[in-house]
Amino acid sequence: MSMPGLQQFGDVALGAAIRAGESTAGAVERLRAAARPGEALRPQVGELQELLAALRRRGEAERQRGQGALGRAVDSAMTAIAENPLVNRIVDVQVDRMLAILEKEPDRLRGLVRGQRDTVVGEMVGRVRTGAAAGDAAVDRLTLRMTRRGDTAETT
């Protein structure tokens, strides 16, 4: 479906929604007009509430069905693109080009690997230091408790 077709479909859906709203408002007005001045509208309002609840459930089901269809359409489109021979050839050409560049200029890859290694080593050193600091703090607290207990035992 072309883009103008999609826009027209959206306009049709919007028009239908507005028409449904107008029809509902008209039905409420007719119910009010049909009621006698002293008569309560409870039975008609209950029927209207049931109708609206049914419409809500139907709309929710249609929305979920539409979302599922859209998800399946996107999945199939992505699969078709990924399996397309032209796309595969383009990817192969780009991979070959990148491998040729790396073969001619290995320092680019070495720098990248070295930078990655430095980052990983830096993170590991940071974690070890944090763990050592936490261990030192725990040992300090333990020795402080032990020495305080000894001091209180001697003074009593």
Helices and strands as residue ranges (DSSP letters): H 3-34, H 42-82, H 85-104, H 106-155
